[in-house]
C-alpha cells in the first residue's frame, strides 16, 4: 500500500506554531465556541482535535489522504 502521508503521528512540529496562531485568531475575532469550524486538509486531525479540546463544539475536518485519517 502506498503511503501518501509521511508522518507517524497526527501532531507534527509545525503544529507548535500553527495552533497558537489559530487560537489567537479565533479569540481576536470572537468566534463563539458553538461556531461551525471546517479544517480543510486536516492531515491527522491534530488542529481539529485541539480546537475541540479547547471547547469548540462543532469542529469538522477532512483530508484527501486516507493514511492521514487513519492516524486519528
PQR file with spaces between the fields and no chain letter, atoms N, CA, C, O and H, PARSE charges and radii, in Angstrom:
ATOM       1  N    UNK     1       0.837   -1.179    0.000 -0.4000 1.5000
ATOM       2  CA   UNK     1       0.000    0.000    0.000 -0.0000 2.0000
ATOM       3  C    UNK     1       0.886    1.247    0.000  0.5500 1.7000
ATOM       4  O    UNK     1       1.804    1.367    0.811 -0.5500 1.4000
ATOM       5  N    UNK     2       0.607    2.148   -0.896 -0.4000 1.5000
ATOM       6  CA   UNK     2       1.354    3.404   -0.979 -0.0000 2.0000
ATOM       7  C    UNK     2       0.888    4.344    0.132  0.5500 1.7000
ATOM       8  O    UNK     2      -0.310    4.544    0.329 -0.5500 1.4000
ATOM       9  H    UNK     2      -0.138    2.051   -1.555  0.4000 1.0000
ATOM      10  N    UNK     3       1.844    4.913    0.848 -0.4000 1.5000
ATOM      11  CA   UNK     3       1.534    5.883    1.901 -0.0000 2.0000
ATOM      12  C    UNK     3       1.734    7.286    1.364  0.5500 1.7000
ATOM      13  O    UNK     3       2.834    7.645    0.943 -0.5500 1.4000
ATOM      14  H    UNK     3       2.817    4.751    0.688  0.4000 1.0000
ATOM      15  N    UNK     4       0.678    8.074    1.378 -0.4000 1.5000
ATOM      16  CA   UNK     4       0.806    9.429    0.878 -0.0000 2.0000
ATOM      17  C    UNK     4       0.948   10.459    1.987  0.5500 1.7000
ATOM      18  O    UNK     4       1.121   11.645    1.705 -0.5500 1.4000
ATOM      19  H    UNK     4      -0.215    7.781    1.720  0.4000 1.0000
ATOM      20  N    UNK     5       0.878   10.031    3.236 -0.4000 1.5000
ATOM      21  CA   UNK     5       1.061   10.916    4.390 -0.0000 2.0000
ATOM      22  C    UNK     5       2.280   10.393    5.124  0.5500 1.7000
ATOM      23  O    UNK     5       2.324    9.218    5.487 -0.5500 1.4000
ATOM      24  H    UNK     5       0.737    9.068    3.465  0.4000 1.0000
ATOM      25  N    UNK     6       3.259   11.236    5.346 -0.4000 1.5000
ATOM      26  CA   UNK     6       4.566   10.748    5.758 -0.0000 2.0000
ATOM      27  C    UNK     6       4.902   10.909    7.230  0.5500 1.7000
ATOM      28  O    UNK     6       6.038   10.646    7.627 -0.5500 1.4000
ATOM      29  H    UNK     6       3.223   12.191    5.051  0.4000 1.0000
ATOM      30  N    UNK     7       3.957   11.329    8.048 -0.4000 1.5000
ATOM      31  CA   UNK     7       4.224   11.469    9.474 -0.0000 2.0000
ATOM      32  C    UNK     7       3.702   10.253   10.214  0.5500 1.7000
ATOM      33  O    UNK     7       2.744    9.608    9.788 -0.5500 1.4000
ATOM      34  H    UNK     7       3.034   11.542    7.726  0.4000 1.0000
ATOM      35  N    UNK     8       4.340    9.956   11.317 -0.4000 1.5000
ATOM      36  CA   UNK     8       3.927    8.799   12.119 -0.0000 2.0000
ATOM      37  C    UNK     8       2.834    9.153   13.122  0.5500 1.7000
ATOM      38  O    UNK     8       2.092    8.281   13.574 -0.5500 1.4000
ATOM      39  H    UNK     8       5.118   10.481   11.664  0.4000 1.0000
ATOM      40  N    UNK     9       2.737   10.447   13.470 -0.4000 1.5000
ATOM      41  CA   UNK     9       1.740   10.891   14.447 -0.0000 2.0000
ATOM      42  C    UNK     9       0.910   12.023   13.853  0.5500 1.7000
ATOM      43  O    UNK     9       1.310   12.657   12.876 -0.5500 1.4000
ATOM      44  H    UNK     9       3.340   11.156   13.103  0.4000 1.0000
ATOM      45  N    UNK    10      -0.248   12.264   14.455 -0.4000 1.5000
ATOM      46  CA   UNK    10      -1.103   13.356   13.987 -0.0000 2.0000
ATOM      47  C    UNK    10      -0.441   14.709   14.238  0.5500 1.7000
ATOM      48  O    UNK    10      -0.580   15.623   13.425 -0.5500 1.4000
ATOM      49  H    UNK    10      -0.573   11.748   15.248  0.4000 1.0000
ATOM      50  N    UNK    11       0.276   14.849   15.354 -0.4000 1.5000
ATOM      51  CA   UNK    11       0.944   16.110   15.671 -0.0000 2.0000
ATOM      52  C    UNK    11       2.306   16.165   14.979  0.5500 1.7000
ATOM      53  O    UNK    11       3.075   15.205   15.035 -0.5500 1.4000
ATOM      54  H    UNK    11       0.389   14.108   16.015  0.4000 1.0000
ATOM      55  N    UNK    12       2.598   17.283   14.333 -0.4000 1.5000
ATOM      56  CA   UNK    12       3.906   17.494   13.720 -0.0000 2.0000
ATOM      57  C    UNK    12       4.550   18.721   14.368  0.5500 1.7000
ATOM      58  O    UNK    12       3.890   19.430   15.127 -0.5500 1.4000
ATOM      59  H    UNK    12       1.973   18.063   14.288  0.4000 1.0000
ATOM      60  N    UNK    13       5.798   18.976   14.087 -0.4000 1.5000
ATOM      61  CA   UNK    13       6.474   20.136   14.669 -0.0000 2.0000
ATOM      62  C    UNK    13       5.828   21.445   14.218  0.5500 1.7000
ATOM      63  O    UNK    13       5.899   22.439   14.941 -0.5500 1.4000
ATOM      64  H    UNK    13       6.334   18.400   13.470  0.4000 1.0000
ATOM      65  N    UNK    14       5.210   21.468   13.059 -0.4000 1.5000
ATOM      66  CA   UNK    14       4.547   22.686   12.568 -0.0000 2.0000
ATOM      67  C    UNK    14       3.395   23.114   13.466  0.5500 1.7000
ATOM      68  O    UNK    14       3.077   24.300   13.546 -0.5500 1.4000
ATOM      69  H    UNK    14       5.152   20.661   12.471  0.4000 1.0000
ATOM      70  N    UNK    15       2.774   22.163   14.137 -0.4000 1.5000
ATOM      71  CA   UNK    15       1.630   22.500   14.986 -0.0000 2.0000
ATOM      72  C    UNK    15       2.016   23.370   16.177  0.5500 1.7000
ATOM      73  O    UNK    15       1.163   24.058   16.737 -0.5500 1.4000
ATOM      74  H    UNK    15       3.033   21.200   14.072  0.4000 1.0000
ATOM      75  N    UNK    16       3.277   23.349   16.568 -0.4000 1.5000
ATOM      76  CA   UNK    16       3.719   24.167   17.708 -0.0000 2.0000
ATOM      77  C    UNK    16       3.583   25.654   17.423  0.5500 1.7000
ATOM      78  O    UNK    16       3.411   26.443   18.352 -0.5500 1.4000
ATOM      79  H    UNK    16       3.970   22.790   16.112  0.4000 1.0000
ATOM      80  N    UNK    17       3.657   26.054   16.150 -0.4000 1.5000
ATOM      81  CA   UNK    17       3.470   27.464   15.834 -0.0000 2.0000
ATOM      82  C    UNK    17       2.156   27.742   15.107  0.5500 1.7000
ATOM      83  O    UNK    17       1.707   28.888   15.083 -0.5500 1.4000
ATOM      84  H    UNK    17       3.796   25.413   15.396  0.4000 1.0000
ATOM      85  N    UNK    18       1.536   26.738   14.521 -0.4000 1.5000
ATOM      86  CA   UNK    18       0.263   26.948   13.830 -0.0000 2.0000
ATOM      87  C    UNK    18      -0.889   27.070   14.825  0.5500 1.7000
ATOM      88  O    UNK    18      -1.690   28.000   14.735 -0.5500 1.4000
ATOM      89  H    UNK    18       1.901   25.807   14.540  0.4000 1.0000
ATOM      90  N    UNK    19      -0.975   26.144   15.767 -0.4000 1.5000
ATOM      91  CA   UNK    19      -2.097   26.122   16.697 -0.0000 2.0000
ATOM      92  C    UNK    19      -2.230   27.415   17.500  0.5500 1.7000
ATOM      93  O    UNK    19      -3.339   27.940   17.590 -0.5500 1.4000
ATOM      94  H    UNK    19      -0.324   25.389   15.841  0.4000 1.0000
ATOM      95  N    UNK    20      -1.159   27.957   18.090 -0.4000 1.5000
ATOM      96  CA   UNK    20      -1.323   29.218   18.827 -0.0000 2.0000
ATOM      97  C    UNK    20      -1.874   30.347   17.947  0.5500 1.7000
ATOM      98  O    UNK    20      -2.678   31.152   18.416 -0.5500 1.4000
ATOM      99  H    UNK    20      -0.258   27.531   18.017  0.4000 1.0000
ATOM     100  N    UNK    21      -1.456   30.415   16.694 -0.4000 1.5000
ATOM     101  CA   UNK    21      -1.969   31.439   15.783 -0.0000 2.0000
ATOM     102  C    UNK    21      -3.445   31.254   15.477  0.5500 1.7000
ATOM     103  O    UNK    21      -4.195   32.227   15.402 -0.5500 1.4000
ATOM     104  H    UNK    21      -0.803   29.761   16.312  0.4000 1.0000
ATOM     105  N    UNK    22      -3.863   30.011   15.300 -0.4000 1.5000
ATOM     106  CA   UNK    22      -5.272   29.717   15.037 -0.0000 2.0000
ATOM     107  C    UNK    22      -6.114   30.104   16.259  0.5500 1.7000
ATOM     108  O    UNK    22      -7.147   30.759   16.121 -0.5500 1.4000
ATOM     109  H    UNK    22      -3.254   29.220   15.360  0.4000 1.0000
ATOM     110  N    UNK    23      -5.675   29.702   17.436 -0.4000 1.5000
ATOM     111  CA   UNK    23      -6.411   30.038   18.662 -0.0000 2.0000
ATOM     112  C    UNK    23      -6.465   31.552   18.874  0.5500 1.7000
ATOM     113  O    UNK    23      -7.492   32.080   19.300 -0.5500 1.4000
ATOM     114  H    UNK    23      -4.836   29.170   17.548  0.4000 1.0000
ATOM     115  N    UNK    24      -5.374   32.247   18.582 -0.4000 1.5000
ATOM     116  CA   UNK    24      -5.338   33.704   18.714 -0.0000 2.0000
ATOM     117  C    UNK    24      -6.327   34.364   17.752  0.5500 1.7000
ATOM     118  O    UNK    24      -7.026   35.302   18.132 -0.5500 1.4000
ATOM     119  H    UNK    24      -4.539   31.817   18.236  0.4000 1.0000
ATOM     120  N    UNK    25      -6.388   33.882   16.516 -0.4000 1.5000
ATOM     121  CA   UNK    25      -7.320   34.445   15.528 -0.0000 2.0000
ATOM     122  C    UNK    25      -8.774   34.197   15.934  0.5500 1.7000
ATOM     123  O    UNK    25      -9.615   35.086   15.800 -0.5500 1.4000
ATOM     124  H    UNK    25      -5.819   33.120   16.207  0.4000 1.0000
ATOM     125  N    UNK    26      -9.068   33.007   16.425 -0.4000 1.5000
ATOM     126  CA   UNK    26     -10.426   32.709   16.865 -0.0000 2.0000
ATOM     127  C    UNK    26     -10.833   33.618   18.009  0.5500 1.7000
ATOM     128  O    UNK    26     -11.972   34.081   18.070 -0.5500 1.4000
ATOM     129  H    UNK    26      -8.385   32.285   16.534  0.4000 1.0000
ATOM     130  N    UNK    27      -9.905   33.872   18.911 -0.4000 1.5000
ATOM     131  CA   UNK    27     -10.164   34.762   20.047 -0.0000 2.0000
ATOM     132  C    UNK    27     -10.304   36.210   19.577  0.5500 1.7000
ATOM     133  O    UNK    27     -11.224   36.913   19.997 -0.5500 1.4000
ATOM     134  H    UNK    27      -8.980   33.496   18.862  0.4000 1.0000
ATOM     135  N    UNK    28      -9.407   36.652   18.719 -0.4000 1.5000
ATOM     136  CA   UNK    28      -9.414   38.033   18.217 -0.0000 2.0000
ATOM     137  C    UNK    28     -10.734   38.371   17.528  0.5500 1.7000
ATOM     138  O    UNK    28     -11.279   39.459   17.710 -0.5500 1.4000
ATOM     139  H    UNK    28      -8.660   36.082   18.378  0.4000 1.0000
ATOM     140  N    UNK    29     -11.239   37.426   16.735 -0.4000 1.5000
ATOM     141  CA   UNK    29     -12.483   37.662   16.010 -0.0000 2.0000
ATOM     142  C    UNK    29     -13.713   37.181   16.776  0.5500 1.7000
ATOM     143  O    UNK    29     -14.815   37.113   16.231 -0.5500 1.4000
ATOM     144  H    UNK    29     -10.796   36.541   16.588  0.4000 1.0000
ATOM     145  N    UNK    30     -13.503   36.850   18.050 -0.4000 1.5000
ATOM     146  CA   UNK    30     -14.599   36.461   18.954 -0.0000 2.0000
ATOM     147  C    UNK    30     -15.489   35.372   18.362  0.5500 1.7000
ATOM     148  O    UNK    30     -16.716   35.465   18.396 -0.5500 1.4000
ATOM     149  H    UNK    30     -12.608   36.906   18.492  0.4000 1.0000
ATOM     150  N    UNK    31     -14.855   34.351   17.825 -0.4000 1.5000
ATOM     151  CA   UNK    31     -15.586   33.215   17.264 -0.0000 2.0000
ATOM     152  C    UNK    31     -16.199   32.439   18.428  0.5500 1.7000
ATOM     153  O    UNK    31     -15.479   31.977   19.313 -0.5500 1.4000
ATOM     154  H    UNK    31     -13.858   34.275   17.797  0.4000 1.0000
ATOM     155  N    UNK    32     -17.517   32.297   18.431 -0.4000 1.5000
ATOM     156  CA   UNK    32     -18.154   31.596   19.558 -0.0000 2.0000
ATOM     157  C    UNK    32     -17.802   30.106   19.578  0.5500 1.7000
ATOM     158  O    UNK    32     -17.502   29.507   18.545 -0.5500 1.4000
ATOM     159  H    UNK    32     -18.102   32.672   17.712  0.4000 1.0000
ATOM     160  N    UNK    33     -17.845   29.535   20.761 -0.4000 1.5000
ATOM     161  CA   UNK    33     -17.486   28.117   20.934 -0.0000 2.0000
ATOM     162  C    UNK    33     -18.426   27.178   20.190  0.5500 1.7000
ATOM     163  O    UNK    33     -18.069   26.029   19.930 -0.5500 1.4000
ATOM     164  H    UNK    33     -18.088   30.021   21.600  0.4000 1.0000
ATOM     165  N    UNK    34     -19.630   27.653   19.840 -0.4000 1.5000
ATOM     166  CA   UNK    34     -20.561   26.785   19.114 -0.0000 2.0000
ATOM     167  C    UNK    34     -20.554   27.050   17.595  0.5500 1.7000
ATOM     168  O    UNK    34     -21.416   26.544   16.877 -0.5500 1.4000
ATOM     169  H    UNK    34     -19.920   28.587   20.051  0.4000 1.0000
ATOM     170  N    UNK    35     -19.591   27.835   17.112 -0.4000 1.5000
ATOM     171  CA   UNK    35     -19.465   28.074   15.670 -0.0000 2.0000
ATOM     172  C    UNK    35     -19.062   26.789   14.963  0.5500 1.7000
ATOM     173  O    UNK    35     -18.437   25.910   15.556 -0.5500 1.4000
ATOM     174  H    UNK    35     -18.890   28.246   17.695  0.4000 1.0000
ATOM     175  N    UNK    36     -19.423   26.691   13.700 -0.4000 1.5000
ATOM     176  CA   UNK    36     -19.004   25.548   12.890 -0.0000 2.0000
ATOM     177  C    UNK    36     -17.647   25.868   12.275  0.5500 1.7000
ATOM     178  O    UNK    36     -17.485   26.882   11.597 -0.5500 1.4000
ATOM     179  H    UNK    36     -19.931   27.406   13.218  0.4000 1.0000
ATOM     180  N    UNK    37     -16.680   24.995   12.518 -0.4000 1.5000
ATOM     181  CA   UNK    37     -15.320   25.190   12.033 -0.0000 2.0000
ATOM     182  C    UNK    37     -14.960   24.016   11.134  0.5500 1.7000
ATOM     183  O    UNK    37     -15.106   22.859   11.530 -0.5500 1.4000
ATOM     184  H    UNK    37     -16.812   24.171   13.069  0.4000 1.0000
ATOM     185  N    UNK    38     -14.489   24.309    9.927 -0.4000 1.5000
ATOM     186  CA   UNK    38     -14.069   23.284    8.982 -0.0000 2.0000
ATOM     187  C    UNK    38     -12.563   23.352    8.806  0.5500 1.7000
ATOM     188  O    UNK    38     -12.023   24.386    8.412 -0.5500 1.4000
ATOM     189  H    UNK    38     -14.370   25.249    9.606  0.4000 1.0000
ATOM     190  N    UNK    39     -11.892   22.262    9.096 -0.4000 1.5000
ATOM     191  CA   UNK    39     -10.442   22.154    8.925 -0.0000 2.0000
ATOM     192  C    UNK    39     -10.192   21.383    7.630  0.5500 1.7000
ATOM     193  O    UNK    39     -10.075   20.157    7.634 -0.5500 1.4000
ATOM     194  H    UNK    39     -12.330   21.422    9.416  0.4000 1.0000
ATOM     195  N    UNK    40     -10.114   22.120    6.527 -0.4000 1.5000
ATOM     196  CA   UNK    40      -9.903   21.502    5.216 -0.0000 2.0000
ATOM     197  C    UNK    40      -8.440   21.119    5.073  0.5500 1.7000
ATOM     198  O    UNK    40      -7.555   21.959    5.241 -0.5500 1.4000
ATOM     199  H    UNK    40     -10.210   23.115    6.524  0.4000 1.0000
ATOM     200  N    UNK    41      -8.184   19.861    4.766 -0.4000 1.5000
ATOM     201  CA   UNK    41      -6.808   19.369    4.682 -0.0000 2.0000
ATOM     202  C    UNK    41      -6.243   19.153    6.069  0.5500 1.7000
ATOM     203  O    UNK    41      -5.122   19.568    6.363 -0.5500 1.4000
ATOM     204  H    UNK    41      -8.903   19.179    4.630  0.4000 1.0000
ATOM     205  N    UNK    42      -7.016   18.504    6.921 -0.4000 1.5000
ATOM     206  CA   UNK    42      -6.675   18.383    8.343 -0.0000 2.0000
ATOM     207  C    UNK    42      -5.538   17.406    8.639  0.5500 1.7000
ATOM     208  O    UNK    42      -5.083   17.322    9.780 -0.5500 1.4000
ATOM     209  H    UNK    42      -7.927   18.167    6.683  0.4000 1.0000
ATOM     210  N    UNK    43      -5.073   16.668    7.630 -0.4000 1.5000
ATOM     211  CA   UNK    43      -3.998   15.706    7.902 -0.0000 2.0000
ATOM     212  C    UNK    43      -4.455   14.682    8.914  0.5500 1.7000
ATOM     213  O    UNK    43      -5.482   14.029    8.730 -0.5500 1.4000
ATOM     214  H    UNK    43      -5.443   16.736    6.704  0.4000 1.0000
ATOM     215  N    UNK    44      -3.696   14.542    9.979 -0.4000 1.5000
ATOM     216  CA   UNK    44      -4.047   13.593   11.037 -0.0000 2.0000
ATOM     217  C    UNK    44      -5.062   14.131   12.028  0.5500 1.7000
ATOM     218  O    UNK    44      -5.436   13.424   12.963 -0.5500 1.4000
ATOM     219  H    UNK    44      -2.861   15.072   10.129  0.4000 1.0000
ATOM     220  N    UNK    45      -5.518   15.369   11.848 -0.4000 1.5000
ATOM     221  CA   UNK    45      -6.578   15.916   12.686 -0.0000 2.0000
ATOM     222  C    UNK    45      -6.129   16.588   13.970  0.5500 1.7000
ATOM     223  O    UNK    45      -6.957   16.853   14.842 -0.5500 1.4000
ATOM     224  H    UNK    45      -5.214   15.943   11.088  0.4000 1.0000
ATOM     225  N    UNK    46      -4.850   16.870   14.111 -0.4000 1.5000
ATOM     226  CA   UNK    46      -4.349   17.438   15.364 -0.0000 2.0000
ATOM     227  C    UNK    46      -4.967   18.803   15.668  0.5500 1.7000
ATOM     228  O    UNK    46      -5.372   19.047   16.805 -0.5500 1.4000
ATOM     229  H    UNK    46      -4.178   16.655   13.403  0.4000 1.0000
ATOM     230  N    UNK    47      -5.049   19.694   14.688 -0.4000 1.5000
ATOM     231  CA   UNK    47      -5.620   21.020   14.922 -0.0000 2.0000
ATOM     232  C    UNK    47      -7.109   20.887   15.247  0.5500 1.7000
ATOM     233  O    UNK    47      -7.600   21.538   16.169 -0.5500 1.4000
ATOM     234  H    UNK    47      -4.720   19.496   13.765  0.4000 1.0000
ATOM     235  N    UNK    48      -7.822   20.056   14.503 -0.4000 1.5000
ATOM     236  CA   UNK    48      -9.248   19.850   14.776 -0.0000 2.0000
ATOM     237  C    UNK    48      -9.460   19.344   16.189  0.5500 1.7000
ATOM     238  O    UNK    48     -10.310   19.856   16.917 -0.5500 1.4000
ATOM     239  H    UNK    48      -7.423   19.527   13.754  0.4000 1.0000
ATOM     240  N    UNK    49      -8.698   18.351   16.574 -0.4000 1.5000
ATOM     241  CA   UNK    49      -8.813   17.797   17.922 -0.0000 2.0000
ATOM     242  C    UNK    49      -8.478   18.850   18.977  0.5500 1.7000
ATOM     243  O    UNK    49      -9.152   18.944   20.003 -0.5500 1.4000
ATOM     244  H    UNK    49      -8.007   17.935   15.983  0.4000 1.0000
ATOM     245  N    UNK    50      -7.441   19.637   18.723 -0.4000 1.5000
ATOM     246  CA   UNK    50      -7.032   20.661   19.682 -0.0000 2.0000
ATOM     247  C    UNK    50      -8.106   21.733   19.837  0.5500 1.7000
ATOM     248  O    UNK    50      -8.347   22.214   20.945 -0.5500 1.4000
ATOM     249  H    UNK    50      -6.894   19.561   17.889  0.4000 1.0000
ATOM     250  N    UNK    51      -8.747   22.107   18.744 -0.4000 1.5000
ATOM     251  CA   UNK    51      -9.837   23.083   18.836 -0.0000 2.0000
ATOM     252  C    UNK    51     -10.984   22.521   19.661  0.5500 1.7000
ATOM     253  O    UNK    51     -11.535   23.209   20.520 -0.5500 1.4000
ATOM     254  H    UNK    51      -8.552   21.716   17.845  0.4000 1.0000
ATOM     255  N    UNK    52     -11.338   21.279   19.401 -0.4000 1.5000
ATOM     256  CA   UNK    52     -12.393   20.623   20.181 -0.0000 2.0000
ATOM     257  C    UNK    52     -11.988   20.557   21.653  0.5500 1.7000
ATOM     258  O    UNK    52     -12.810   20.788   22.540 -0.5500 1.4000
ATOM     259  H    UNK    52     -10.890   20.720   18.703  0.4000 1.0000
ATOM     260  N    UNK    53     -10.741   20.246   21.902 -0.4000 1.5000
ATOM     261  CA   UNK    53     -10.231   20.156   23.272 -0.0000 2.0000
ATOM     262  C    UNK    53     -10.229   21.522   23.967  0.5500 1.7000
ATOM     263  O    UNK    53     -10.240   21.594   25.196 -0.5500 1.4000
ATOM     264  H    UNK    53     -10.073   20.058   21.182  0.4000 1.0000
ATOM     265  N    UNK    54     -10.215   22.604   23.179 -0.4000 1.5000
ATOM     266  CA   UNK    54     -10.277   23.961   23.715 -0.0000 2.0000
ATOM     267  C    UNK    54     -11.709   24.487   23.806  0.5500 1.7000
ATOM     268  O    UNK    54     -11.927   25.679   24.018 -0.5500 1.4000
ATOM     269  H    UNK    54     -10.206   22.546   22.180  0.4000 1.0000
ATOM     270  N    UNK    55     -12.670   23.599   23.645 -0.4000 1.5000
ATOM     271  CA   UNK    55     -14.065   23.967   23.875 -0.0000 2.0000
ATOM     272  C    UNK    55     -14.897   24.280   22.654  0.5500 1.7000
ATOM     273  O    UNK    55     -16.086   24.572   22.782 -0.5500 1.4000
ATOM     274  H    UNK    55     -12.492   22.630   23.472  0.4000 1.0000
ATOM     275  N    UNK    56     -14.303   24.228   21.460 -0.4000 1.5000
ATOM     276  CA   UNK    56     -15.096   24.451   20.249 -0.0000 2.0000
ATOM     277  C    UNK    56     -15.898   23.186   19.965  0.5500 1.7000
ATOM     278  O    UNK    56     -15.341   22.095   19.847 -0.5500 1.4000
ATOM     279  H    UNK    56     -13.337   23.991   21.355  0.4000 1.0000
ATOM     280  N    UNK    57     -17.207   23.349   19.858 -0.4000 1.5000
ATOM     281  CA   UNK    57     -18.117   22.205   19.857 -0.0000 2.0000
ATOM     282  C    UNK    57     -18.349   21.569   18.487  0.5500 1.7000
ATOM     283  O    UNK    57     -18.647   20.377   18.408 -0.5500 1.4000
ATOM     284  H    UNK    57     -17.660   24.236   19.954  0.4000 1.0000
ATOM     285  N    UNK    58     -18.219   22.331   17.423 -0.4000 1.5000
ATOM     286  CA   UNK    58     -18.585   21.857   16.084 -0.0000 2.0000
ATOM     287  C    UNK    58     -17.390   21.957   15.140  0.5500 1.7000
ATOM     288  O    UNK    58     -17.365   22.796   14.239 -0.5500 1.4000
ATOM     289  H    UNK    58     -17.977   23.299   17.487  0.4000 1.0000
ATOM     290  N    UNK    59     -16.425   21.113   15.351 -0.4000 1.5000
ATOM     291  CA   UNK    59     -15.206   21.129   14.539 -0.0000 2.0000
ATOM     292  C    UNK    59     -15.214   19.906   13.624  0.5500 1.7000
ATOM     293  O    UNK    59     -15.377   18.773   14.076 -0.5500 1.4000
ATOM     294  H    UNK    59     -16.445   20.431   16.082  0.4000 1.0000
ATOM     295  N    UNK    60     -15.037   20.160   12.338 -0.4000 1.5000
ATOM     296  CA   UNK    60     -15.028   19.085   11.352 -0.0000 2.0000
ATOM     297  C    UNK    60     -13.776   19.199   10.493  0.5500 1.7000
ATOM     298  O    UNK    60     -13.345   20.301   10.155 -0.5500 1.4000
ATOM     299  H    UNK    60     -14.905   21.081   11.970  0.4000 1.0000
ATOM     300  N    UNK    61     -13.208   18.081   10.149 -0.4000 1.5000
ATOM     301  CA   UNK    61     -12.020   18.087    9.317 -0.0000 2.0000
ATOM     302  C    UNK    61     -12.105   17.016    8.248  0.5500 1.7000
ATOM     303  O    UNK    61     -12.761   15.988    8.422 -0.5500 1.4000
ATOM     304  H    UNK    61     -13.558   17.186   10.423  0.4000 1.0000
ATOM     305  N    UNK    62     -11.424   17.278    7.128 -0.4000 1.5000
ATOM     306  CA   UNK    62     -11.324   16.260    6.086 -0.0000 2.0000
ATOM     307  C    UNK    62      -9.965   16.371    5.427  0.5500 1.7000
ATOM     308  O    UNK    62      -9.333   17.428    5.438 -0.5500 1.4000
ATOM     309  H    UNK    62     -10.892   18.112    6.987  0.4000 1.0000
ATOM     310  N    UNK    63      -9.532   15.272    4.859 -0.4000 1.5000
ATOM     311  CA   UNK    63      -8.255   15.229    4.170 -0.0000 2.0000
ATOM     312  C    UNK    63      -8.361   14.226    3.033  0.5500 1.7000
ATOM     313  O    UNK    63      -9.061   13.220    3.149 -0.5500 1.4000
ATOM     314  H    UNK    63     -10.046   14.414    4.850  0.4000 1.0000
ATOM     315  N    UNK    64      -7.673   14.498    1.944 -0.4000 1.5000
ATOM     316  CA   UNK    64      -7.676   13.592    0.788 -0.0000 2.0000
ATOM     317  C    UNK    64      -6.850   12.337    1.059  0.5500 1.7000
ATOM     318  O    UNK    64      -6.999   11.335    0.361 -0.5500 1.4000
ATOM     319  H    UNK    64      -7.105   15.315    1.850  0.4000 1.0000
ATOM     320  N    UNK    65      -5.986   12.386    2.061 -0.4000 1.5000
ATOM     321  CA   UNK    65      -5.107   11.270    2.364 -0.0000 2.0000
ATOM     322  C    UNK    65      -5.763   10.296    3.342  0.5500 1.7000
ATOM     323  O    UNK    65      -6.000   10.633    4.502 -0.5500 1.4000
ATOM     324  H    UNK    65      -5.865   13.201    2.629  0.4000 1.0000
ATOM     325  N    UNK    66      -6.050    9.102    2.868 -0.4000 1.5000
ATOM     326  CA   UNK    66      -6.664    8.107    3.746 -0.0000 2.0000
ATOM     327  C    UNK    66      -5.689    7.648    4.838  0.5500 1.7000
ATOM     328  O    UNK    66      -6.114    7.287    5.936 -0.5500 1.4000
ATOM     329  H    UNK    66      -5.857    8.828    1.926  0.4000 1.0000
ATOM     330  N    UNK    67      -4.386    7.661    4.542 -0.4000 1.5000
ATOM     331  CA   UNK    67      -3.436    7.248    5.585 -0.0000 2.0000
ATOM     332  C    UNK    67      -3.308    8.299    6.680  0.5500 1.7000
ATOM     333  O    UNK    67      -2.971    7.961    7.815 -0.5500 1.4000
ATOM     334  H    UNK    67      -4.041    7.954    3.651  0.4000 1.0000
ATOM     335  N    UNK    68      -3.569    9.563    6.367 -0.4000 1.5000
ATOM     336  CA   UNK    68      -3.580   10.602    7.406 -0.0000 2.0000
ATOM     337  C    UNK    68      -4.758   10.405    8.327  0.5500 1.7000
ATOM     338  O    UNK    68      -4.622   10.498    9.547 -0.5500 1.4000
ATOM     339  H    UNK    68      -3.843    9.838    5.446  0.4000 1.0000
ATOM     340  N    UNK    69      -5.923   10.129    7.751 -0.4000 1.5000
ATOM     341  CA   UNK    69      -7.132    9.917    8.544 -0.0000 2.0000
ATOM     342  C    UNK    69      -6.965    8.699    9.449  0.5500 1.7000
ATOM     343  O    UNK    69      -7.507    8.682   10.555 -0.5500 1.4000
ATOM     344  H    UNK    69      -6.034   10.053    6.760  0.4000 1.0000
ATOM     345  N    UNK    70      -6.240    7.697    9.011 -0.4000 1.5000
ATOM     346  CA   UNK    70      -6.023    6.500    9.816 -0.0000 2.0000
ATOM     347  C    UNK    70      -5.232    6.789   11.091  0.5500 1.7000
ATOM     348  O    UNK    70      -5.285    6.002   12.036 -0.5500 1.4000
ATOM     349  H    UNK    70      -5.800    7.711    8.113  0.4000 1.0000
ATOM     350  N    UNK    71      -4.498    7.906   11.131 -0.4000 1.5000
ATOM     351  CA   UNK    71      -3.742    8.264   12.337 -0.0000 2.0000
ATOM     352  C    UNK    71      -4.650    8.661   13.497  0.5500 1.7000
ATOM     353  O    UNK    71      -4.259    8.566   14.661 -0.5500 1.4000
ATOM     354  H    UNK    71      -4.455    8.545   10.363  0.4000 1.0000
ATOM     355  N    UNK    72      -5.838    9.098   13.182 -0.4000 1.5000
ATOM     356  CA   UNK    72      -6.756    9.594   14.211 -0.0000 2.0000
ATOM     357  C    UNK    72      -7.278    8.451   15.042  0.5500 1.7000
ATOM     358  O    UNK    72      -8.067    8.666   15.962 -0.5500 1.4000
ATOM     359  H    UNK    72      -6.155    9.175   12.237  0.4000 1.0000
